[in-house]
Amino acid sequence: MFHTTSTVVARPASAGPRRFGRFAFWLLIAMIAGTTAFRASAAPEQTRALWVTRATLGSTEGIQQMVSAAKAGGFNTVMVQVRGRGDAYYGGTLEPRASELASKPGFDPLATVLEQAHAAGLKVHAWVGVNLVSSSVTLPASREHIVYRQPDWLMVPLELAAEMKKVDVRSPAYIGRLARWTRAHASEVEGLYTSPVHPGVQAHVAAVIGEMVANYAVDGVHLDYVRFPSDRFDYSPAAIDLFKSMILPDLTDQERREAAARELIDPAAYPNLFADRWNQFRRNGLTDLVVKVRAAVKAARPAAVLSAAVVPDAAQATDGRLQDWRGWLDQSLLDVLCPMAYTTDAEVFQQQVAAARAYAGDVPVWAGIGAYRLTSQQTLQHIAAAGKLGTAGIILFSYDALIAPPNSAGTLSELGRAAFGAGSH
């Protein structure tokens, strides 16, 4: 979940709000912030959720502490990151087990969360990183990882289009060059992405999620990184070839001749010459992936809720990230929309959430709040604002950041009680 400007920013693992000493002070802040709009007694149906990163899923003790803190704070839903970077924090057969679990062969994080959270009355949504599949700093250890098995599925930036066309995609040099470029542009792209324009990527992601949902009694599936890093991706040779084969039958003879001549000096000739169709091709690829994922989820567990974390500004999402979430809503592909309104500006937050809420109509909206970069009072104010705007719930990013020193699990519990009221259910 990486963003630009005031809308979304990178999530530092150590970030967190300032610590406050006494629960009475939290209650005072709650009254000031006007968070009664979100109290359980007034709106018991509201979703009060936490994003829980894979850092917490490495041990039974960590999971127990998370469930206890969430329950004590009045939260009723946890979104647990079970596919972080093309790996599995559960028992799957289609992708390698997360390397962080190597020393615990019998430990199943997702099963443990389900057992403990359901016993505590909490709902569990499997949080899945869709297109972001690897860090560029540390490449996957397992040779069974998708970046090694299908390097042709990896996104390539426009800047590397000419260079990567000359490199054998099966050579280690291909992934190495892409990783080096990505590290050098860490402020622009978080890691290596698979490209949703490939039917193979769409089928693989749907199969991975379908298998997981069939084997675990999750209450929902939450899609993250279901977008492009920017509009300057994917200029991989395979993606351009797919686009070329798709549009060639519709081109005039003159257009074909012009494109063929230009391609001799410009590997991105077809995307550059037919920019509107290129943009739609990429948006359609991402939408097709969501279609296949929804079908897989509903086939395995019809009652499971499908949600997606989206860039809150619809125009920025559609044009800059090729993420047409308005189209997804129009096609009834999502059960819940989760705009990542991580701004620290209260007015901007309200504008972003209100716009998403207005377009979503009858589709529930859970407002994503970047609590990791807010003070406690700002977090409470954002929670209150979301309630007043008529959202169906909120999600705080993230449990892990909110308990990081000098905070603790107790700090999170106090925040939740201040926001939702003591003894929330």
CORRA-V706579 format. One line per field, one symbol per residue. ss: DSSP state (A for helix, B for strand, O for the rest). phi: phi as a letter, one per 40 degrees, with the letter a starting at -180 (. if undefined). burial: b if it has 24 or more other C-alpha atoms within 12 Angstrom, else e. Layout:
BEGIN
ss: ???
phi: ???
burial: ???
END
This chain:
BEGIN
ss: OOOOOOOOOOOOOOOOOOOOOOAAAAAAAAAAAOAAAAOOOOOOOOBBBBBBOAAAAAOAAAAAAAAAAAAAOOOOBBBBBBBOOOOBOOOOOOOOBOAAAOOOOOOOAAAAAAAAAAAOOOBBBBBBBOOBBBOOOOOOOOOOOAAAAOAAABOOOAAAAAAAAOOOOOOAAAAAAAAAAAAAOOOOOOOBBBOOOOAAAAAAAAAAAAAAAAAOOOOBBBBBOOOOOOOOOOOOAAAAAAAAAAAAAAOOAAAAAAAAAAAOOOOOAAAAAOAAAAAAAAAAAAAAAAAAAAAAAAAAOOOOBBBBBBOOOAAAAAAAOOOOAAAAAAOOOOOBBBBBBOOOOAAAAAAAAAAAAAAAOOOBBBBBBOAAAOOAAAAAAAAAAAAAOOOOBBBBBOAAAAOOOOOOAAAAAAAAAAAAOOOOO
phi: .bbbfccabcbccccacccbcbcccccccdcccgcccbcdccaccccbbbcbccdcccaccccdcccccccccgcbabbbccbcbgbbbacbbbaccdccbdcbcccbdccccdccccccgccbbccbccccbacccbcdcccccccccbcccccbcdcbdcccccbccccdccccccccccccbccbacicbcccccdccdcccccccccccccbcccabbcbfcaccaccbbbcdccccccdcccdccccccccccccccccbbcbdcdccbccccccdcccccccccdccdccccccadcccbbacbccccccccccbfbccccccccfcbcabbccccccccccdcccccccccccgcccbbccbcccbbcdccdccccccccccgccibbcbadcccbcdccadccccccccccbgdgcb
burial: bbbbebbbbbbeeebbbbbbeebeebbebbbebbbbbbbbeeeeebbbbbbbbbbbbbbbebbbbbbbbbbbbbbbbbbbbbbbbbbbbbbbebbbbbbbbeeeeebbbbbbbbebbbebbbbbbbbbbbbbbbbbeebbeeeebbbbbbbbbbbbbbbbbebbbeeebeeeebbbbbbebbeeeeebbbbbbbbbbbbbbbbbbbbbbbbbbbebbbbbbbbbbbbbbbbbbbbbbbbbbbbbeebeeeeeeeeeeebeeeeeebbbbbbebbeeebbbbbbbbbbbbbbbbbbbbbebbeebbbbbbbbbbbebbbbbbbbbbbbbbeebbbbbbbbbbbbbbbeebbbbbbbbbebbeebbbbbbbbbbbbbbbbbbbbbbbbbbbbbbbbbbbbbbbbbbeebbbbbbbbbbbbbbbbebb
END
